[in-house]
Structure formats: structure tokens, C-alpha cells
Amino acid sequence: MPKRAVTADDLYKLHLVSDPQMSPDGSKVLFNKSQMNPANNKYEGHLYTVDVESKAVKQWTQVKGGAGMGRWCGCGRFVAFVSGRNDNKAQIYLLPMEGGEAEQLTKMPEGAIRSMKWSPDGNKIAFEFRELAEEYKTEATAERKKKGGSDPAMVIDDLWYRLDGDGYFVGQRFKIYVVDVNTGEHETLYDKCSLDFYSYDWLPNSKGLAVTHSASRDPLLAKPNDQIYIVPLKGKVTKLPGLDKGHKFGVTVSPDGKQVAYFGDTDLTDDWGTNNTKLYVSPIKGGEQRCLSDKQDYCLNVASLSDTGAGGGGVITWSPNGKKITVMVGHHGEAQVGEVGVAKGGVKPVTNGKHVLAVGSSSADGKRVALTRGTPTQMAEVAALVDGEVKVLTNFNAEFHKEVHTVAPREIWVDSTDGVKAHAWVMKPASLKKGKKAPGILEIHGGPHTQYGWAYFHEFQLLCAQGYVVVYSNPRGSKGYGEAWCSAI
């Protein structure tokens, strides 16, 4: 039976997988799978697991409102996740993996939860939460509507008031909270930055967090000066002394608690992020900022764009013995897993292939890594890095690919100025006969510091099905081709 051309309505058929998390014992991958709901044109996701050996899949959440951000407890017996199943309020729930219903842990007001991390001892969860302004909460909005009132004016007195995909939050800011898993009681732990870009990680003794944020009073107007702070659950906050100014994020504490690893850059003149994101380590007492990734021209925070889920991005995972750090390497449209030696530095890709990988967490022994893997002709599926090999575990989009014709892009390198070549891809309609021409569409990515690459793009496939030749490329300003290429825009 001949395959049909892709259509716009195929968006309803696509299964999107994301956020893979390896169980501590390395036996299962927890992940989110979402599909678009035709009733409201919104994606709704739920939590699943897949067995690494048998590839058996199990769905864990089904309640309306969806679920996401699933995170294993260190013992592997519980998963914490975020859902708006009750009154559309985002809350953290606990799911026993031995069976039973999920129970609500937090009782936060209306707002947004951005991240969360279990404490090593399993007794607490740190999370970021931003409360919705009182005048925009459901009850206040309903009361205005009942009385025929209009929405209140937004009073903006700060440069940081909205974000694409997040909307208007005006003066509301994310804060770091800690909730007790046994009692459900929570408290605000930290809120000392007006620009609420925090990264954080637990100390191994579960008595506090390492937190990064800007040390400037007005971060959007000042030169970058992110610093690292030790924030105890009880006691005085201290700043790691002797660290350079510049960007810092993704702070991750070593297993022995003696070092912190983080991404960043010390160039204070790079206002637009053209430099490579580098990996640094410092003693947890401060005093030294050592770069581990300056031997190669790799950026370690490269997202590979797609309309079915981006891959790549910044990842820092210490090996259990503290000798290596797992990172992501975005290069020539690919997104690969890489390793960095802590003693001598240097980035070594450990996977290869014309694909885009997204990395989640690793097993407790560091031997297995949770992934998703996608290509230009295959939607991303859940996978695992096992014994150095990428093992694909799911096949949710098998029926779609069996039914629909997919165009494979042709890779080209185009002559440009100054004797350099630009990396590009060409997709031709299946109906285009040899020697014939067709109208062309040039797809140009934004950012611009990101990359197109080896991932499935529904929009590109749809345009091809409509008879267009699609060309997409990574021109100057893109990531994945070195620092000079990125800064040459």
C-alpha cells in the first residue's frame, strides 16, 4: 500500500516524548509522553516508564490536567511529579512505584512550578515556584466577570516583566522553596535575586543547596556577574569566594561534596552569548575557577531545533567516583553525549551518528543514561545509553511512519564568502520529477545562537508535501560550528 503525504492534521497523531529520567537501579526510564488534544489544540502529557531490557511500557498517570517533571527518589520507590489536576493549580504529587494512587504533597497557591530536586536523603524536595498575582487568580477573575468588571491594568516598573512562552508575570518572581516529604510542610528558602534565573543542587548531606544567580542589583543593565552561594536549610548564606565574574548556571555538586561543576563564561564583553558555553569546576569552598572544556571548540549548551521537541542543551552529571562529567555536545547539526575528565579536562563525544539526542539523568552507578533520540525521518523516541551504545526503547510513532511518506533531507555545504562553506540541508517533494523545478522555501532559524540539524520537522515535511523544495541551514551566528562562526554574524 503506497504511503500518503503528510498533512497539518497529522499533528494530532504525533507522540512527543521528553524529559527521560533513568531509575536509580538502571532498570527503567521514566519519561513524559504528550499528544495534542483536538478539543482545545493544547498538548497534554502523562508519565510513562519503559523497561530497559524488555522494552515494556507502562502508563502511570491518566487524570485530566496532565502530569510532568517526573523525578525519581534516590531509593527508586517514589516518583515526584507536577500536575494541575486539582483546580488547575500546579502542585507536586508523590507516586509510589510499587503501586497505589498518587498523593498531593504541596498546597501552593495559584502559580507555576519550574523545577524540583529530591534531597539525597529522600526527605525533602527543593523546587522553584512563582505565585500568580492576586488580581489574576481564578477567584478574582471570576468575581470581576460576574460583576462585569474589566481586567486591572498591568503596572510595569521593571525591565523583567514578560517572556515568550511564559507570558506577563510583571512583578512576580520565582523563589526557591523546600517541602518536607513526610509532612507536606513547605517554606521559602531563597529569593535574593531580582532576576529570578536560579540554578541549584543539593549538598550530599541534604543540609542545604548550592545556588547560582546574579550578584548584581540590576542584572539586565550590569555586566554579567553570576556567583555561587551555599544556602543551608538553617543558618547563614555564604558566597563562594574568589570566583570570576561572568555567566554561571547549571551548578551541580560532586558526589563527595568537595567540588561544584557549572557552565559559564568569563568574558564580560559577550553580551549576546556568541562565546562557547564552557564547563568549570571549583572547590566548594571557593578560590579557584578551572575550565575543563577550553581544549576544544565546542559549546556545551546547544539546543537542536525542531517543532517536535528540541534535543541537546546543557547537562552536567558527575560520575559516582567524581572523575568524569557527562555533558551534551552540539556539533554540525548533531547532538551527542560527551564526557569530560575532571583531572585534565577535555571534551570527548561518546556517541556518534546523524541524530539529535536529549539527555536526562543517569543510574546511580553511572552505567546507564536516559535519552531521547530522533532523526530527520524518525520522530524522537525514548532511548538509553547502555555499554556505550544508544538503545532505542519505544516506538510510539511506528503507525504514523508506516502510513506517511517522509522526505529524507540531502546534506550540502554551500560556498560562502571568505572561502568558508555553510552547512545546509535540502528537502525535495516526492512528486518532483528529475530535471523539473519547484518553488523553494528558505527556512531561517531564530536565536540566532542555536542550530538546525538532524531532527524530525513536521513543518518541513508538510511544506514538501505541498510541493515546495525546503532549504534550511546554519548560517553565521549559529551554534555548532565554533566560536568564530557564531560571533561572525
N, C-alpha and C positions, 0 to 999 in steps of 0.2 A: 504494500500500500504506500503510495507516494506521500511524502510529508507535506504539510501545508505551510504557508508563510506565517510568520509571527504577526500578532495583532496587538493593538493597545489593550484590549480586554484580557490579554494573557497576564497582565499584572496581577489579576485576581488568582491566577493559578500558581504563581511562583511562591516557593517556600524559601524564606530567608533565614539563614542560621547565623548566629553571632554569639559572642561572649563565651567561648569554650573554657571550662574550668575542670582540670583534672582532679579526681578524687585523691585524697592523701595516699591511699594504697595503690594508686595507679591502675585500678581495675575499670573505672568508668569515667566518661566525660559528661559533665553537666553543661547544658547549653540552652540558649533561647531560640525558639523557632516561631516565626511570625508570618502571618498572611494578611492581605488586605481584606477588610470587611466591605462587601459591596453596598451594605446598607448605609454606611457613613464615609466610605472611602478613607478609612483610617486603618493603620496596621495594629493588630492585636497579637501579642506574643505570649507564649507559655513555656514553662520549664520542662525539659526532657533530659533523660540520660541515655547514653549508648554504651554498651559493654565493649571494651577494647578488644577482647578476644572473640566473642561470639557475634558481635555487632547487633545484638538485640537492643531494641529501642523501647523506652518506657516513658509515657507522658505522666507528669507529676502534678500539674495544675490545669484546671479547666474552668474555673469560676470566671464569670463575666468581669471585666476590668483588667484582665491580663496579669502577667507576672514577669519580672525580670530581675537582673542584677543578682542572680543566684550565686551564693558563696558558701563553700564547704567549711564546716567547723574542722579544726585540726584533728579531731578524733574520727571524723568521717560519719558520725551518727546523725548529724543535723545539717540542714541547709537553711541559711537565712536568705530571704528574698524580699523584693519590694513589690507591692501591689496596691492598686486603688480600688479594691473590690468592695470596700465599705464606704458609701457616701463620696466616692471618688477622691478620698483623701489618701495620699501616698503614705503607707505605713510599712514597717518591717515585720515580717512574719517568720516563724520558725516551723520548718517541716521535718518531722522525724523520718529518716530514710529507712527505718525498719518497718514503717507502716503507720498509718494514722493521719488524722486531719492536721492541716496547718493551723497554728495558733498565732493570733496577733500579739506582737511583742510591744511595739511602741504605741503611744497615744498622742501623736503630734497634731497640732492644728493644721489647717489647710496650708499646703506649701509643696515644696519639691525636695526630694532626696536625690543627691548627685552621686554619692559613692558610699561605700562602707567596707570595713575590715574587721574581722574577728581578732580578738586578743589571742596571743599564743596559748594562754591557759584555758581558753574557751568560755570564760565567764563574762566577758564584755564585748560589745561591738561599738567601734567608733564609726561615725557617719557624718556626712555633711547635709545640712538641712537649711532651707530658706523659707521663712514663713511668708505667706501671701499677705499683702497689706489688708487691714481690716475692711476698708471700704470696697474691696473687690472680692471678698469671700462670698460663698454661695448664699448665706443667710442675708447678708446686707444687700446683695444684688437682687435677690428675690423680693425683699422688702421694698426696694426702690421701684421695681417693676410693678408691684402690687399698688403702689401709690401713684404710679405714672411719672415718677421722677427720672431725671437724666443721670448719666454716669458722671461722677465727680471729675474735675479737671486733674490732670497729672501735673504735679509741681516738680519740675526738674531743676535741681541745683547742683548736679554733679555730672561730669563727663561720662561716668559709667552708669547708664540707665537702661540700656536695651542690648539685645544680642540676637543675631539671626538664629532661628530655631528655638529661642527661649522667650522672645517677646519682650514686653516692657516690664521691668521689675523696679524701676525708678530707684527709691532709696533702700529697698530691701536687700539684704546681703546673706550669703551662705555663712554659716558658722559650723564649727566642729563640735559635735555632741558625743557623749558616751552613754550607752544604755546598758544596764545590768541585765544579763540574760535570765537570771534566776527570779528577779523581782519585777522587771519591766520598768524600773525607775530610770529616768534619764536626767542628765544635767548638761548645761553648756560648758564645754571645756575650753574653747578658744575662739576668739573673734577679734583679733588685734590688727586686721588689715582691711583698709577701706576698699581695696581692690581684691575681692574675695577669691583669688586664684591660689588655693592651697593644694599642696600635696603632703601626704603624711604616711607614716608607718609606725607600727607598734615596736616598742623596745622588747627584746626577748623575755624580759622578766614581767611583762604585762603591766608595769607600773607607770607607763607614760608613753608619749609619742614623740617621734622626730617630725617636725613640721617645717615646710618651706613656704615663704611668702616674701613679698617686697618689704624692705625695711624703710622705704621712702614714705613720707606723709602723703604725697600726691603722686602715686606711681605712674599715672598716664602722662605726666608732664616731666618727670625726672628721668635721668639716665638709669638703666636697669641696675638694681641693687637688691637682688633676692638673697636672703640669708637663711640659715638653718637654725631652728630653735628646738631645744629639748623641753617638752611640755609635760611635766609629771601630773598624774591624776590628783595628787595632793602636793602642794609646795610651790616653789618659785620657778618661773620660766627663765631659762638661760639661753644665750645665743652662743653658737659655736664660734670661738674667736679665731681670727687670722685668715678667714676665707675671703677670696677676692670678690669684688663687685661683679655684677653681670647677671645673666639669666640662670636660674636654677629651678628644677622641677623633677618630679618623679622620685623623690627621696625614698630609699629602701635601706633598711638596717641589715647588716651582715648577721648570719646565724649566731655568731659568738658575741654580738653586741658591741664589738670594738670599732667597727667602721660603718660609714654610711656611703652609699653609692647614689649618684644623681646625675641627671642630664643638665647641660648648660653650655654657656659660652662666656668668656671673659672680655670679649670685645665690646666696649661701651658705645662704639660708634655705629654698631649694626642695629639700627632701629627697626628694620623690616625683616629680619630673620633670614638674610641671604647666606649667612655663615652656616657651616655644618653644626648640627646639634651634637655635642661631644659627651662622652661618659667620663665622669670624675669619681674619685674616691677620696675620702678624708677620714682621719681618726675621729671617733665620736666625741673626743674632747677638743677637736678643732686644731688649727695651726698649720695644716698642710692641705693644699688642693692639688691633687695629682691627676693629670689627664691620662686616660688609658686608651684613647681612640685616635690620637693625632698622628699615628703612623700611616694611616690610610685615608683616602679622600672620600670617606663615607659620612653621610648624615644619618644619625640613628633615630630620627623621628620623622620618617617619610610615610605619608599615607598614600596608598594607590587608589585613585578614584574609580568609582563605579556607581551606578544607580541601583545596584542590588547588594550593596554593602561594601564598604571600603576595607582594605587589608593593610597590614603594616602598622605604622605608628610606634610610639615609644614604649618599650617594655624593658624592665630591669628585674631579673630573677637571679638571686645568688644560688650557687650550688651549695649543697649541705655542708661541704667542708670549707666553703668560703674561698676556694681557689679560682673559680670561674664565675662569670656573669653571663646569662643569656640575654641577648638583645635582638632587635629586628634590623635588617639591612635592606633598604630600598635602593635598587640599582637597575638602571636601564629598563624600567617598567616592571621589574620583578619585585617581590617582597619575600625575603628569605630569613630563616633563623640564623643567627650568628652567635659566636661565643667570644668572650674577651677574657684573657688571662689577667688576673688581678696583680700578680707579681711583676710581670714585664709589660703588660698591655698588649695591644694589637687586636684587631677585629678579624675573626675568621668565620666566613659563611660555612655553615654545616649542612645546608640543604641546597639543592640546585634545581633548575627547571624553569620553563616558561609558565610560571604560575604566580599567584598572589596568595601568600599565607597571612593569616592573622593569628597571633599567639595569645593564649590565655595563661593559665597557671600550670605549674609542674607538680608531679607527685612528690611526696615527702622525701623520697630518696634521690630525687632529681633525674631519674632514669627515663621518665615519660613526660612529654609536653603536650598539652591540649592545643589543637589548632582548628582553623577552618582553611579549606583550600578551594580556590576557584581558578578557572582559566577562561579565555575568551569564548570558548564553545561549551563550557560546563559551568552551571551555577555553583556557587560555593557550597560545599558540604563539610560536615564535621570530620575531623581527622585527628591523628595523633602522631607524634614523632616517637617512634619505637626503634631502639637499636640503630639509630642514625637514619632510618627510613621513614618517609611520610606515608602513613597508612590511612586511607580514606575509609571512614566507618559508616557513613549514611548515604542514602541515595533517594532523598525526598523528591527530587526533580526528575526522576527517571521517566515518568509518563510524559511530562512536558517535552523533554528532549526527544523521546521516541516519536512524538506526534508532530513536532515543529521543526522545520528546516532551520539550521543555524549556519550562518556565514562565518568562515574562518578568516581572520584578517591576515593580510600579507605584510610582513615587516619590511620596511625600507629605511635607508639612510640617505637623506636629501642633502645635496651640496648647498652650503650656505656661504656667507661671507667669511673672509679671513682664513680660508682654507679648511674650515671645520664642516662637519656633517651633523645634521639634526635628525634625531630618531623619530620615525613616524610609522603609521600603520594605514593600510588601505583595505576597505571592505567593498566588494562589488556585488550588485544584485545577482541572485542565482539565475534570473531570467535574461541577464545581459549576455548577448552572443558575442563571440570572439570578433574583434575588429570593430565593434559598434561602440558608440559613445552614449553616455547618460549624464544627466545633470549631477553636479557634485555638491556636497555639503562639507564645509570645513568646521569641525568641532574644536573649539578653543577652551581649554580649562581655565578656571579662575584660580585664585590663590594669591599670586601665581606659583608660590613655592610649594608645589605638590607634583604629582606625576600621574599621567595616564599610563596604562600598561596592560598586563596580561590577565585581565579580569572580564567577566561577562557583563555586557552593557545592553540592557533591553532597548534603550532609545536608539542605539546604533543599529541593532538588529531590525528594529521597526522601520527605520529610515531606508535601510537596504531593501526591505520587503516592499516598500513603496516605490522602488525603482531608482533610488539615489545611490551614487557612489559616495561612501563616507570616508573622509580622511581625518585622522586625529594624530596629534604629535606632542612632543615635549620640547617646545622651543626654549630659547634662553629665558632664564627665570625659573625654569622647572627644577625640581629636586631629582636626585638620582644620577647626576652626571658630573658631580664635583662642585666644589665651592665656587670656582671661577665661572662655570657655566651658569650657576644660579644668580650670581651677582652681576652678570653681563647684560641683564635685561635693560 
